[in-house]
Protein backbone atom coordinates (compact mmCIF):
# COMPACT_ATOMS: atom_id res chain seq x y z
CA UNK A 1 0.00 0.00 0.00
CA UNK A 2 1.20 3.52 -0.77
CA UNK A 3 0.49 7.04 0.44
CA UNK A 4 -0.76 7.95 -3.04
CA UNK A 5 -3.21 5.04 -2.92
CA UNK A 6 -4.68 6.18 0.38
CA UNK A 7 -4.87 9.78 -0.84
CA UNK A 8 -6.99 8.50 -3.74
CA UNK A 9 -9.28 6.51 -1.45
CA UNK A 10 -9.77 9.20 1.19
CA UNK A 11 -10.04 11.95 -1.42
CA UNK A 12 -12.72 9.91 -3.18
CA UNK A 13 -14.77 9.70 0.03
CA UNK A 14 -14.23 13.41 0.79
CA UNK A 15 -15.55 14.47 -2.63
CA UNK A 16 -18.63 12.32 -2.17
CA UNK A 17 -19.33 13.75 1.29
CA UNK A 18 -19.09 17.26 -0.15
CA UNK A 19 -21.62 16.35 -2.86
CA UNK A 20 -24.06 14.58 -0.53
CA UNK A 21 -26.10 17.60 0.58
CA UNK A 22 -26.46 19.38 -2.82
CA UNK A 23 -27.38 16.15 -4.59
CA UNK A 24 -29.72 15.22 -1.75
CA UNK A 25 -31.41 18.62 -1.91
CA UNK A 26 -32.07 18.22 -5.65
CA UNK A 27 -33.49 14.74 -5.05
CA UNK A 28 -35.66 16.10 -2.24
CA UNK A 29 -37.17 18.64 -4.64
CA UNK A 30 -38.07 15.79 -6.99
CA UNK A 31 -39.40 13.75 -4.06
CA UNK A 32 -41.76 16.58 -3.17
CA UNK A 33 -42.65 17.34 -6.79
CA UNK A 34 -41.42 20.94 -6.53
CA UNK A 35 -40.30 23.04 -9.46
CA UNK A 36 -36.61 23.14 -10.32
CA UNK A 37 -34.68 25.48 -12.65
CA UNK A 38 -34.96 22.80 -15.34
CA UNK A 39 -38.78 23.04 -15.34
CA UNK A 40 -38.54 26.10 -17.57
CA UNK A 41 -37.27 23.88 -20.39
CA UNK A 42 -38.46 20.41 -19.43
CA UNK A 43 -41.77 21.24 -17.73
CA UNK A 44 -43.72 21.23 -21.02
CA UNK A 45 -42.09 17.92 -21.95
CA UNK A 46 -43.22 16.40 -18.64
CA UNK A 47 -46.77 17.70 -19.10
CA UNK A 48 -46.79 16.35 -22.66
CA UNK A 49 -45.86 12.89 -21.44
CA UNK A 50 -48.71 12.91 -18.93
CA UNK A 51 -51.26 14.04 -21.52
CA UNK A 52 -50.04 11.48 -24.06
CA UNK A 53 -50.25 8.65 -21.52
CA UNK A 54 -53.49 9.83 -19.88
CA UNK A 55 -51.87 10.16 -16.46
CA UNK A 56 -52.86 12.55 -13.69
CA UNK A 57 -49.63 13.09 -11.70
CA UNK A 58 -51.62 14.48 -8.77
CA UNK A 59 -53.62 11.26 -8.36
CA UNK A 60 -51.74 9.27 -5.76
CA UNK A 61 -51.65 5.50 -5.42
CA UNK A 62 -51.80 3.07 -2.54
CA UNK A 63 -48.91 0.64 -2.23
CA UNK A 64 -50.72 -2.17 -4.08
CA UNK A 65 -51.55 -0.01 -7.07
CA UNK A 66 -48.06 1.49 -7.04
CA UNK A 67 -46.56 -2.01 -7.06
CA UNK A 68 -48.91 -3.26 -9.80
CA UNK A 69 -48.12 -0.35 -12.13
CA UNK A 70 -44.41 -0.78 -11.47
CA UNK A 71 -44.54 -4.51 -12.28
CA UNK A 72 -46.62 -4.09 -15.45
CA UNK A 73 -44.30 -1.33 -16.64
CA UNK A 74 -41.22 -3.51 -16.18
CA UNK A 75 -42.80 -6.59 -17.78
CA UNK A 76 -43.79 -4.53 -20.84
CA UNK A 77 -40.28 -3.08 -21.15
CA UNK A 78 -38.73 -6.53 -20.80
CA UNK A 79 -40.94 -7.93 -23.57
CA UNK A 80 -40.05 -4.99 -25.81
CA UNK A 81 -36.32 -5.53 -25.31
CA UNK A 82 -36.64 -9.26 -25.88
CA UNK A 83 -38.29 -8.56 -29.23
CA UNK A 84 -35.60 -6.03 -30.25
CA UNK A 85 -32.81 -8.48 -29.44
CA UNK A 86 -34.44 -11.41 -31.23
CA UNK A 87 -35.14 -9.29 -34.33
CA UNK A 88 -31.77 -7.54 -34.31
CA UNK A 89 -30.69 -9.15 -37.58
CA UNK A 90 -33.55 -7.58 -39.59
CA UNK A 91 -33.70 -4.21 -37.82
CA UNK A 92 -31.77 -1.10 -38.94
CA UNK A 93 -28.83 0.40 -37.04
CA UNK A 94 -26.76 -2.75 -37.52
CA UNK A 95 -23.67 -1.74 -39.52
CA UNK A 96 -21.84 -4.98 -38.66
CA UNK A 97 -24.71 -7.19 -39.80
CA UNK A 98 -24.97 -9.03 -36.48
CA UNK A 99 -27.58 -11.77 -36.17
CA UNK A 100 -30.44 -11.77 -33.68
CA UNK A 101 -29.78 -13.29 -30.27
CA UNK A 102 -30.78 -16.83 -29.33
CA UNK A 103 -33.98 -17.18 -27.27
CA UNK A 104 -32.14 -17.98 -24.03
CA UNK A 105 -29.58 -15.18 -24.41
CA UNK A 106 -32.28 -12.65 -25.37
CA UNK A 107 -34.31 -13.70 -22.29
CA UNK A 108 -31.32 -13.41 -19.98
CA UNK A 109 -30.31 -10.00 -21.36
CA UNK A 110 -33.85 -8.58 -21.28
CA UNK A 111 -34.32 -9.65 -17.65
CA UNK A 112 -30.83 -8.46 -16.77
CA UNK A 113 -31.32 -4.89 -17.99
CA UNK A 114 -34.92 -4.69 -16.71
CA UNK A 115 -33.77 -5.51 -13.19
CA UNK A 116 -30.83 -3.05 -13.21
CA UNK A 117 -28.47 -6.04 -13.03
CA UNK A 118 -26.87 -5.76 -16.47
CA UNK A 119 -25.30 -9.19 -16.26
CA UNK A 120 -23.77 -9.93 -19.66
CA UNK A 121 -23.39 -13.45 -21.01
CA UNK A 122 -22.13 -11.96 -24.28
CA UNK A 123 -19.43 -9.69 -25.67
CA UNK A 124 -21.05 -6.37 -26.50
CA UNK A 125 -18.97 -5.42 -29.53
CA UNK A 126 -19.48 -8.84 -31.18
CA UNK A 127 -23.13 -9.42 -30.26
CA UNK A 128 -25.12 -6.17 -30.01
CA UNK A 129 -25.95 -3.78 -32.86
CA UNK A 130 -25.97 -0.03 -32.31
CA UNK A 131 -29.78 -0.07 -32.31
CA UNK A 132 -29.89 -2.82 -29.70
CA UNK A 133 -27.46 -0.87 -27.51
CA UNK A 134 -29.30 2.45 -27.87
CA UNK A 135 -32.93 1.32 -27.92
CA UNK A 136 -33.05 -2.14 -26.40
CA UNK A 137 -30.57 -1.61 -23.54
CA UNK A 138 -30.11 2.11 -22.84
CA UNK A 139 -33.85 2.56 -22.26
CA UNK A 140 -33.51 0.18 -19.32
CA UNK A 141 -30.41 1.92 -18.06
CA UNK A 142 -32.52 5.03 -17.55
CA UNK A 143 -35.82 3.50 -16.49
CA UNK A 144 -34.53 0.75 -14.19
CA UNK A 145 -32.50 3.40 -12.35
CA UNK A 146 -35.48 5.76 -12.25
CA UNK A 147 -37.64 2.92 -10.94
CA UNK A 148 -35.21 2.28 -8.07
CA UNK A 149 -35.23 5.94 -7.03
CA UNK A 150 -39.03 6.11 -7.34
CA UNK A 151 -39.35 3.09 -5.04
CA UNK A 152 -37.05 4.75 -2.51
CA UNK A 153 -39.31 7.83 -2.63
CA UNK A 154 -42.33 5.60 -1.92
CA UNK A 155 -40.66 4.13 1.18
CA UNK A 156 -39.58 7.61 2.34
CA UNK A 157 -43.24 8.69 2.15
CA UNK A 158 -44.20 5.65 4.21
CA UNK A 159 -41.97 6.87 7.03
CA UNK A 160 -42.80 10.56 6.58
CA UNK A 161 -46.60 10.52 6.18
CA UNK A 162 -49.17 10.25 8.91
CA UNK A 163 -52.35 8.18 8.59
CA UNK A 164 -52.16 8.19 4.80
CA UNK A 165 -53.35 5.51 2.40
CA UNK A 166 -51.05 6.53 -0.45
CA UNK A 167 -47.30 6.44 -1.15
CA UNK A 168 -47.12 8.63 -4.28
CA UNK A 169 -47.65 8.20 -8.01
CA UNK A 170 -45.30 5.75 -9.74
CA UNK A 171 -45.56 7.40 -13.16
CA UNK A 172 -44.89 10.88 -11.81
CA UNK A 173 -41.91 9.69 -9.75
CA UNK A 174 -40.27 7.86 -12.68
CA UNK A 175 -40.89 10.73 -15.10
CA UNK A 176 -39.47 13.40 -12.79
CA UNK A 177 -36.37 11.39 -11.93
CA UNK A 178 -35.66 10.64 -15.59
CA UNK A 179 -36.28 14.16 -16.90
CA UNK A 180 -34.82 16.32 -14.15
CA UNK A 181 -32.00 14.13 -12.81
CA UNK A 182 -30.73 11.33 -15.01
CA UNK A 183 -31.14 12.86 -18.46
CA UNK A 184 -29.48 16.26 -17.83
CA UNK A 185 -26.63 14.75 -15.83
CA UNK A 186 -25.99 12.19 -18.56
CA UNK A 187 -25.87 14.86 -21.27
CA UNK A 188 -23.11 16.69 -19.39
CA UNK A 189 -21.40 13.40 -18.51
CA UNK A 190 -21.46 12.23 -22.14
CA UNK A 191 -19.83 15.46 -23.35
CA UNK A 192 -17.08 15.01 -20.74
CA UNK A 193 -16.45 11.43 -21.88
CA UNK A 194 -16.32 12.43 -25.54
CA UNK A 195 -13.79 15.14 -24.67
CA UNK A 196 -11.77 12.48 -22.84
CA UNK A 197 -11.56 10.26 -25.90
CA UNK A 198 -14.56 7.93 -25.57
CA UNK A 199 -16.15 7.23 -29.00
CA UNK A 200 -19.68 8.44 -29.83
CA UNK A 201 -20.61 7.46 -33.37
CA UNK A 202 -23.12 5.40 -35.33
CA UNK A 203 -20.32 3.67 -37.23
CA UNK A 204 -19.66 0.02 -36.39
CA UNK A 205 -15.90 -0.26 -36.92
CA UNK A 206 -12.83 1.77 -37.86
CA UNK A 207 -9.64 0.63 -39.57
CA UNK A 208 -6.38 1.79 -37.99
CA UNK A 209 -2.72 1.23 -38.64
CA UNK A 210 -0.73 -0.22 -35.75
CA UNK A 211 2.78 0.82 -34.68
CA UNK A 212 4.07 -2.31 -36.40
CA UNK A 213 2.54 -1.19 -39.70
CA UNK A 214 -0.31 -3.72 -39.72
CA UNK A 215 -4.00 -2.94 -40.18
CA UNK A 216 -6.49 -3.56 -37.37
CA UNK A 217 -10.28 -3.32 -37.26
CA UNK A 218 -11.56 -1.72 -34.04
CA UNK A 219 -15.16 -1.88 -32.86
CA UNK A 220 -16.70 1.51 -32.03
CA UNK A 221 -20.20 2.91 -31.66
CA UNK A 222 -22.31 5.17 -29.42
CA UNK A 223 -20.13 4.37 -26.39
CA UNK A 224 -20.05 7.65 -24.43
CA UNK A 225 -23.82 7.97 -24.05
CA UNK A 226 -24.10 4.35 -22.94
CA UNK A 227 -21.22 4.77 -20.52
CA UNK A 228 -22.71 7.82 -18.80
CA UNK A 229 -26.00 6.21 -17.76
CA UNK A 230 -24.25 2.89 -17.17
CA UNK A 231 -22.36 4.48 -14.28
CA UNK A 232 -24.78 7.10 -13.02
CA UNK A 233 -27.67 4.61 -12.92
CA UNK A 234 -25.50 1.87 -11.35
CA UNK A 235 -26.26 -0.33 -14.34
CA UNK A 236 -22.79 -1.59 -15.24
CA UNK A 237 -23.41 -3.21 -18.61
CA UNK A 238 -20.40 -2.47 -20.80
CA UNK A 239 -20.53 -1.54 -24.47
CA UNK A 240 -17.39 -3.67 -24.83
CA UNK A 241 -16.75 -7.09 -23.31
CA UNK A 242 -13.83 -5.75 -21.24
CA UNK A 243 -16.20 -3.17 -19.70
CA UNK A 244 -14.45 -0.24 -17.97
CA UNK A 245 -11.07 -1.91 -18.41
CA UNK A 246 -11.43 -1.10 -22.13
CA UNK A 247 -9.66 2.16 -23.12
CA UNK A 248 -12.64 3.21 -25.26
CA UNK A 249 -14.89 3.08 -22.17
CA UNK A 250 -12.48 4.34 -19.54
CA UNK A 251 -9.37 5.88 -21.12
CA UNK A 252 -7.71 7.87 -18.32
CA UNK A 253 -7.20 8.10 -14.57
CA UNK A 254 -9.59 11.09 -14.55
CA UNK A 255 -12.41 9.22 -16.29
CA UNK A 256 -11.80 6.35 -13.86
CA UNK A 257 -12.25 8.68 -10.86
CA UNK A 258 -15.35 10.30 -12.34
CA UNK A 259 -16.88 6.90 -13.09
CA UNK A 260 -16.38 5.76 -9.49
CA UNK A 261 -17.85 9.02 -8.17
CA UNK A 262 -20.88 8.73 -10.44
CA UNK A 263 -21.60 5.20 -9.20
CA UNK A 264 -21.95 6.44 -5.60
CA UNK A 265 -23.13 10.04 -5.85
CA UNK A 266 -26.89 9.45 -6.08
CA UNK A 267 -26.77 6.78 -3.36
CA UNK A 268 -24.98 9.21 -1.04
CA UNK A 269 -27.46 11.96 -1.85
CA UNK A 270 -30.49 9.77 -1.13
CA UNK A 271 -29.40 9.35 2.50
CA UNK A 272 -29.70 13.13 2.97
CA UNK A 273 -33.02 13.09 1.12
CA UNK A 274 -34.36 10.48 3.55
CA UNK A 275 -33.32 12.54 6.57
CA UNK A 276 -34.95 15.63 5.09
CA UNK A 277 -38.13 13.69 4.25
CA UNK A 278 -38.57 12.48 7.84
CA UNK A 279 -37.73 15.89 9.28
CA UNK A 280 -34.33 15.04 10.76
CA UNK A 281 -31.26 15.10 8.52
CA UNK A 282 -29.23 13.46 11.31
CA UNK A 283 -31.10 10.25 10.48
CA UNK A 284 -29.68 10.40 6.99
CA UNK A 285 -26.17 11.12 8.19
CA UNK A 286 -26.38 8.16 10.59
CA UNK A 287 -27.27 5.84 7.71
CA UNK A 288 -24.47 7.27 5.60
CA UNK A 289 -21.99 6.82 8.46
CA UNK A 290 -22.79 3.11 8.67
CA UNK A 291 -22.44 2.80 4.90
CA UNK A 292 -19.06 4.55 4.86
CA UNK A 293 -17.72 2.39 7.74
CA UNK A 294 -18.59 -0.80 5.88
CA UNK A 295 -17.24 0.60 2.62
CA UNK A 296 -13.88 1.68 4.07
CA UNK A 297 -13.47 -1.68 5.81
CA UNK A 298 -13.95 -3.45 2.49
CA UNK A 299 -11.56 -1.14 0.64
CA UNK A 300 -8.89 -1.60 3.31
CA UNK A 301 -8.94 -5.39 3.06
CA UNK A 302 -9.02 -5.45 -0.74
CA UNK A 303 -6.27 -2.87 -1.18
CA UNK A 304 -4.12 -4.54 1.49
CA UNK A 305 -4.41 -7.96 -0.15
CA UNK A 306 -3.88 -6.78 -3.73
CA UNK A 307 -0.91 -4.63 -2.72
CA UNK A 308 0.60 -7.56 -0.77
CA UNK A 309 0.44 -9.75 -3.88
CA UNK A 310 0.45 -13.49 -4.37
CA UNK A 311 2.59 -15.41 -1.83
CA UNK A 312 3.08 -18.25 -4.33
CA UNK A 313 4.71 -15.85 -6.79
CA UNK A 314 6.75 -14.32 -3.97
CA UNK A 315 8.10 -17.77 -3.29
CA UNK A 316 9.26 -17.91 -6.90
CA UNK A 317 11.13 -14.65 -6.51
CA UNK A 318 8.51 -12.41 -8.19
CA UNK A 319 8.10 -9.40 -5.91
CA UNK A 320 5.38 -6.75 -5.84
CA UNK A 321 1.62 -6.54 -5.66
CA UNK A 322 -0.93 -8.48 -7.67
CA UNK A 323 -1.17 -6.86 -11.12
CA UNK A 324 -2.78 -9.85 -12.82
CA UNK A 325 -5.99 -8.78 -14.55
CA UNK A 326 -5.39 -5.08 -13.88
CA UNK A 327 -4.73 -2.20 -16.23
CA UNK A 328 -1.32 -0.53 -15.81
CA UNK A 329 -2.89 2.90 -16.39
CA UNK A 330 -4.96 2.43 -13.21
CA UNK A 331 -2.70 0.38 -10.95
CA UNK A 332 -3.54 -1.54 -7.80
CA UNK A 333 -5.12 1.19 -5.64
CA UNK A 334 -7.57 2.44 -8.29
CA UNK A 335 -8.43 -1.12 -9.31
CA UNK A 336 -9.06 -2.24 -5.72
CA UNK A 337 -11.14 0.86 -5.03
CA UNK A 338 -13.20 0.38 -8.20
CA UNK A 339 -13.90 -3.28 -7.34
CA UNK A 340 -15.31 -2.37 -3.93
CA UNK A 341 -17.26 0.62 -5.25
CA UNK A 342 -18.94 -1.36 -8.01
CA UNK A 343 -19.97 -4.22 -5.69
CA UNK A 344 -20.92 -2.01 -2.76
CA UNK A 345 -23.28 -0.41 -5.26
CA UNK A 346 -25.33 -2.57 -7.62
CA UNK A 347 -23.28 -1.39 -10.59
CA UNK A 348 -21.19 -4.36 -11.66
CA UNK A 349 -18.93 -2.37 -13.98
CA UNK A 350 -15.30 -3.47 -13.68
CA UNK A 351 -11.95 -1.92 -14.54
CA UNK A 352 -10.08 -5.09 -13.54
CA UNK A 353 -10.88 -8.80 -13.60
CA UNK A 354 -12.17 -9.89 -10.19
CA UNK A 355 -11.39 -13.50 -11.09
CA UNK A 356 -7.69 -12.56 -10.96
CA UNK A 357 -7.78 -10.97 -7.50
CA UNK A 358 -6.18 -12.64 -4.52
CA UNK A 359 -8.37 -14.90 -2.41
CA UNK A 360 -9.28 -12.26 0.21
CA UNK A 361 -9.26 -9.47 -2.37
CA UNK A 362 -11.90 -11.31 -4.38
CA UNK A 363 -13.83 -12.20 -1.23
CA UNK A 364 -14.74 -8.58 -0.44
CA UNK A 365 -16.66 -7.90 -3.70
CA UNK A 366 -18.48 -11.20 -3.12
CA UNK A 367 -19.25 -10.31 0.50
CA UNK A 368 -20.45 -6.81 -0.45
CA UNK A 369 -23.09 -8.33 -2.69
CA UNK A 370 -24.08 -10.92 -0.12
CA UNK A 371 -24.78 -8.11 2.36
CA UNK A 372 -27.64 -7.16 0.04
CA UNK A 373 -25.71 -4.36 -1.67
CA UNK A 374 -26.78 -1.86 0.96
CA UNK A 375 -23.28 -0.41 1.42
CA UNK A 376 -24.48 2.61 -0.58
CA UNK A 377 -26.09 0.16 -3.00
CA UNK A 378 -27.86 0.82 -6.29
CA UNK A 379 -29.68 4.06 -7.01
CA UNK A 380 -32.73 3.85 -4.77
CA UNK A 381 -32.30 0.13 -4.17
CA UNK A 382 -29.43 0.71 -1.75
CA UNK A 383 -31.30 3.04 0.58
CA UNK A 384 -34.55 1.07 0.62
CA UNK A 385 -32.59 -2.14 1.22
CA UNK A 386 -30.69 -0.43 4.03
CA UNK A 387 -33.94 0.71 5.63
CA UNK A 388 -35.12 -2.91 5.74
CA UNK A 389 -32.06 -3.66 7.88
CA UNK A 390 -32.82 -0.56 9.97
CA UNK A 391 -36.30 -1.94 10.72
CA UNK A 392 -34.76 -5.17 12.01
CA UNK A 393 -32.15 -3.22 13.97
CA UNK A 394 -34.76 -1.19 15.85
CA UNK A 395 -36.69 -4.40 16.48
CA UNK A 396 -33.60 -5.90 18.12
CA UNK A 397 -33.04 -2.67 20.06
CA UNK A 398 -36.67 -2.75 21.22
CA UNK A 399 -36.20 -6.26 22.54
CA UNK A 400 -33.13 -5.15 24.47
CA UNK A 401 -34.81 -2.16 26.16
CA UNK A 402 -38.23 -3.79 26.55
CA UNK A 403 -40.18 -1.27 24.46
CA UNK A 404 -42.17 -1.33 21.22
CA UNK A 405 -39.53 -0.50 18.62
CA UNK A 406 -39.84 2.89 16.93
CA UNK A 407 -38.00 4.40 13.99
CA UNK A 408 -38.27 8.04 12.86
CA UNK A 409 -41.59 8.38 14.65
CA UNK A 410 -43.23 5.17 13.47
CA UNK A 411 -43.87 2.12 15.62
CA UNK A 412 -42.31 -0.98 14.08
CA UNK A 413 -44.73 -3.83 14.72
CA UNK A 414 -44.95 -7.50 13.74
CA UNK A 415 -46.22 -6.82 10.19
CA UNK A 416 -43.25 -4.64 9.29
CA UNK A 417 -40.74 -7.03 10.86
CA UNK A 418 -42.20 -10.06 9.06
CA UNK A 419 -42.16 -8.26 5.71
CA UNK A 420 -38.58 -7.08 6.26
CA UNK A 421 -37.46 -10.62 7.11
CA UNK A 422 -39.28 -11.92 4.04
CA UNK A 423 -37.49 -9.43 1.79
CA UNK A 424 -34.04 -9.95 3.33
CA UNK A 425 -34.38 -13.77 3.31
CA UNK A 426 -34.65 -13.75 -0.50
CA UNK A 427 -30.90 -13.24 -0.83
CA UNK A 428 -29.52 -16.22 1.14
CA UNK A 429 -32.24 -18.62 0.01
CA UNK A 430 -31.89 -17.83 -3.69
CA UNK A 431 -28.09 -17.51 -3.76
CA UNK A 432 -27.32 -20.62 -1.76
CA UNK A 433 -30.08 -22.73 -3.30
CA UNK A 434 -29.17 -21.97 -6.92
CA UNK A 435 -25.41 -22.18 -6.30
CA UNK A 436 -25.81 -25.56 -4.58
CA UNK A 437 -27.97 -26.85 -7.44
CA UNK A 438 -25.45 -25.74 -10.05
CA UNK A 439 -22.59 -27.30 -8.10
CA UNK A 440 -23.99 -30.82 -8.45
CA UNK A 441 -25.81 -30.82 -11.82
CA UNK A 442 -23.85 -31.60 -14.95
CA UNK A 443 -25.08 -28.47 -16.76
CA UNK A 444 -23.89 -26.34 -13.87
CA UNK A 445 -20.51 -28.02 -13.52
CA UNK A 446 -19.85 -27.54 -17.24
CA UNK A 447 -19.71 -23.75 -16.71
CA UNK A 448 -16.63 -23.04 -14.55
CA UNK A 449 -13.31 -22.76 -16.34
CA UNK A 450 -11.47 -23.73 -13.16
CA UNK A 451 -12.12 -26.86 -11.15
CA UNK A 452 -12.07 -27.24 -7.39
CA UNK A 453 -12.67 -24.39 -4.91
CA UNK A 454 -12.12 -21.57 -7.41
CA UNK A 455 -14.55 -23.14 -9.84
CA UNK A 456 -17.14 -23.20 -7.08
CA UNK A 457 -16.37 -19.54 -6.38
CA UNK A 458 -17.15 -18.74 -10.02
CA UNK A 459 -20.57 -20.38 -9.67
CA UNK A 460 -21.25 -18.76 -6.30
CA UNK A 461 -20.18 -15.33 -7.53
CA UNK A 462 -22.48 -15.61 -10.56
CA UNK A 463 -25.61 -16.33 -8.52
CA UNK A 464 -24.64 -13.81 -5.86
CA UNK A 465 -24.23 -11.18 -8.57
CA UNK A 466 -27.53 -12.13 -10.22
CA UNK A 467 -29.69 -12.23 -7.08
CA UNK A 468 -28.07 -9.05 -5.74
CA UNK A 469 -28.70 -7.37 -9.15
CA UNK A 470 -25.02 -6.46 -9.48
CA UNK A 471 -23.91 -7.91 -12.80
CA UNK A 472 -20.16 -8.32 -12.25
CA UNK A 473 -18.63 -11.77 -12.64
CA UNK A 474 -15.68 -14.00 -12.00
CA UNK A 475 -14.73 -14.18 -15.65
CA UNK A 476 -13.98 -17.91 -15.65
CA UNK A 477 -17.65 -18.97 -15.85
CA UNK A 478 -19.04 -19.88 -19.28
CA UNK A 479 -22.53 -18.48 -18.78
CA UNK A 480 -23.86 -18.25 -22.34
CA UNK A 481 -25.66 -21.60 -22.19
CA UNK A 482 -29.38 -22.38 -21.95
CA UNK A 483 -28.89 -23.57 -18.37
CA UNK A 484 -27.08 -20.53 -17.00
CA UNK A 485 -28.94 -17.95 -19.08
CA UNK A 486 -32.27 -19.34 -17.93
CA UNK A 487 -31.43 -19.86 -14.27
CA UNK A 488 -29.54 -16.57 -13.88
CA UNK A 489 -32.48 -14.78 -15.51
CA UNK A 490 -34.84 -16.23 -12.90
CA UNK A 491 -32.36 -15.32 -10.14
CA UNK A 492 -32.21 -11.69 -11.31
CA UNK A 493 -36.00 -11.37 -11.42
CA UNK A 494 -36.38 -12.88 -7.95
CA UNK A 495 -33.61 -10.70 -6.51
CA UNK A 496 -35.25 -7.51 -7.79
CA UNK A 497 -38.99 -7.91 -7.44
CA UNK A 498 -39.30 -10.35 -4.54
CA UNK A 499 -37.67 -7.64 -2.42
CA UNK A 500 -39.53 -4.67 -3.91
CA UNK A 501 -43.06 -5.92 -3.26
CA UNK A 502 -42.59 -6.59 0.49
CA UNK A 503 -40.77 -3.27 0.75
CA UNK A 504 -43.74 -1.42 -0.79
CA UNK A 505 -46.07 -3.27 1.57
CA UNK A 506 -43.99 -1.90 4.45
CA UNK A 507 -44.26 1.59 2.94
CA UNK A 508 -48.03 1.31 2.80
CA UNK A 509 -48.24 -0.02 6.35
CA UNK A 510 -46.03 2.75 7.76
CA UNK A 511 -47.84 5.52 5.86
CA UNK A 512 -51.10 4.52 7.55
CA UNK A 513 -49.63 4.80 11.06
CA UNK A 514 -49.69 7.79 13.35
CA UNK A 515 -46.54 9.67 14.20
CA UNK A 516 -45.16 8.83 17.63
CA UNK A 517 -43.08 11.63 19.22
CA UNK A 518 -39.77 10.66 20.77
CA UNK A 519 -39.74 10.25 24.52
CA UNK A 520 -37.12 9.67 27.20
CA UNK A 521 -37.50 5.93 26.71
CA UNK A 522 -37.05 6.00 22.93
CA UNK A 523 -33.98 4.29 21.52
CA UNK A 524 -31.85 7.00 19.84
CA UNK A 525 -31.32 6.35 16.12
CA UNK A 526 -28.83 9.07 15.26
CA UNK A 527 -25.75 8.47 17.44
CA UNK A 528 -22.75 6.20 17.47
CA UNK A 529 -24.56 3.41 19.30
CA UNK A 530 -27.19 3.25 16.57
CA UNK A 531 -24.57 3.29 13.81
CA UNK A 532 -22.71 0.44 15.51
CA UNK A 533 -25.93 -1.56 15.87
CA UNK A 534 -26.74 -1.05 12.20
CA UNK A 535 -23.29 -2.21 11.11
CA UNK A 536 -23.52 -5.25 13.39
CA UNK A 537 -26.99 -6.30 12.19
CA UNK A 538 -25.94 -5.98 8.54
CA UNK A 539 -22.79 -8.06 9.11
CA UNK A 540 -24.70 -10.73 11.03
CA UNK A 541 -27.47 -11.05 8.44
CA UNK A 542 -24.94 -10.90 5.61
CA UNK A 543 -23.21 -13.82 7.28
CA UNK A 544 -26.37 -15.89 6.72
CA UNK A 545 -25.30 -16.06 3.08
CA UNK A 546 -21.52 -15.89 3.41
CA UNK A 547 -20.84 -18.50 6.09
CA UNK A 548 -22.98 -21.31 4.57
CA UNK A 549 -21.34 -20.61 1.19
CA UNK A 550 -17.96 -21.44 2.76
CA UNK A 551 -19.31 -24.87 3.68
CA UNK A 552 -20.91 -25.45 0.28
CA UNK A 553 -17.54 -25.45 -1.52
CA UNK A 554 -16.07 -28.60 0.09
CA UNK A 555 -19.45 -30.34 -0.14
CA UNK A 556 -19.71 -29.55 -3.86
CA UNK A 557 -16.14 -30.77 -4.44
CA UNK A 558 -16.88 -34.02 -2.62
CA UNK A 559 -20.05 -34.66 -4.61
CA UNK A 560 -18.28 -33.84 -7.87
CA UNK A 561 -15.51 -36.32 -6.93
CA UNK A 562 -18.11 -39.02 -6.24
CA UNK A 563 -19.75 -38.33 -9.60
CA UNK A 564 -16.38 -38.56 -11.33
CA UNK A 565 -15.53 -41.80 -9.52
CA UNK A 566 -18.88 -43.36 -10.34
CA UNK A 567 -18.64 -42.39 -13.97
SULBELVEN-V486535 format. One record per backbone hydrogen bond with DSSP energy under -1.0 kcal/mol. NH is the residue of the N-H (numbers start at 1). CO is the residue of the C=O. Records with the same first field share a line. If there is no record, write none. Layout:
NH=CO ; CO
This chain:
6=2
7=3
8=4
9=5
10=6
11=7
12=8
13=9
14=10
15=11
16=12
17=13
18=14
19=15
20=16
23=19
24=20
25=21
26=22
27=23
28=24
29=25
30=26
31=27
32=28
34=29
39=36
42=38
43=39
46=42
47=43
48=44
49=45
50=46
51=47
52=48
53=49
54=50
55=50
59=56
61=168
66=62
67=63
68=64
69=65
70=66
71=67
72=68
73=69
74=70
75=71
76=72
77=73
78=74
79=75
80=76
81=77
82=78
83=79
84=80
85=81
86=82
87=83
90=87
97=94
101=85
106=102
107=103
108=104
109=105
110=106
111=107
112=108
113=109
114=110
115=111
117=112
118=112
126=123
128=124
131=93
133=129
134=130
135=131
136=131
137=132
138=133
141=137
142=138
143=139
144=140
146=142
147=143
148=144
149=145
150=146
151=147
152=148
153=149
154=150
155=151
156=152
157=153
158=154
159=155
160=156
161=157
163=513
164=511
167=61
173=169
174=170
175=171
176=172
177=173
178=174
179=175
180=176
181=177
182=177
183=178
185=181
186=182
187=183
188=184
189=185
190=186
191=187
192=188
193=189
194=190
195=191
196=192
197=194
198=193
206=218
208=216
210=214
213=210
216=208
218=206
220=204
223=221
224=199
227=223
228=224
229=225
230=226
231=227
232=228
233=229
234=231
235=230
236=230
243=240
245=242
246=243
249=246
250=246
256=252
257=253
258=254
259=255
260=256
261=257
262=258
263=259
264=260
265=261
268=264
269=265
270=266
273=269
274=270
275=271
276=272
277=273
278=274
280=275
283=280
285=281
286=282
287=283
288=284
289=285
290=286
291=287
292=288
293=289
294=290
295=291
296=292
297=293
298=294
299=295
300=296
301=297
302=298
303=299
304=300
305=301
306=302
307=303
308=304
309=305
314=310
315=311
317=314
318=313
322=306
326=323
330=327
331=327
335=331
336=332
337=333
338=334
339=335
340=336
341=337
342=338
344=340
345=341
348=342
353=325
356=353
357=354
362=358
363=359
364=360
366=362
367=363
368=364
369=365
370=366
371=367
372=369
373=368
376=374
377=344 ; 375
381=379
382=378
384=380
385=381
386=382
387=383
389=385
390=386
391=387
392=388
393=389
394=390
395=391
396=392
397=393
398=394
399=395
400=396
401=397
402=398
403=398
407=410
410=407
412=405
417=413
418=414
419=415
420=416
421=417
422=418
423=419
424=420
425=421
429=425
430=426
431=427
432=428
433=429
434=430
435=431
436=432
437=433
438=434
439=435
440=437
441=437
445=441
446=442
447=444
449=476
456=452
457=453
458=454
459=455
460=456
461=457
462=458
463=459
464=460
465=461
466=462
467=463
468=464
469=466
470=465
477=474
478=447
479=477
481=479
485=481
486=482
487=483
488=484
489=485
490=486
491=487
492=488
493=489
494=490
495=491
496=492
497=493
498=494
500=496
501=497
503=499
504=500
505=501
506=502
507=503
508=504
509=505
510=506
511=507
512=508
513=510
516=409
522=519
531=527
532=528
533=529
534=530
535=531
536=532
537=533
538=534
539=535
540=536
541=537
542=538
543=539
545=542
546=542
547=543
549=545
550=546
551=547
552=548
553=549
555=551
556=552
557=553
558=554
559=555
560=556
561=557
562=558
563=559
564=560
565=561
566=562
567=563
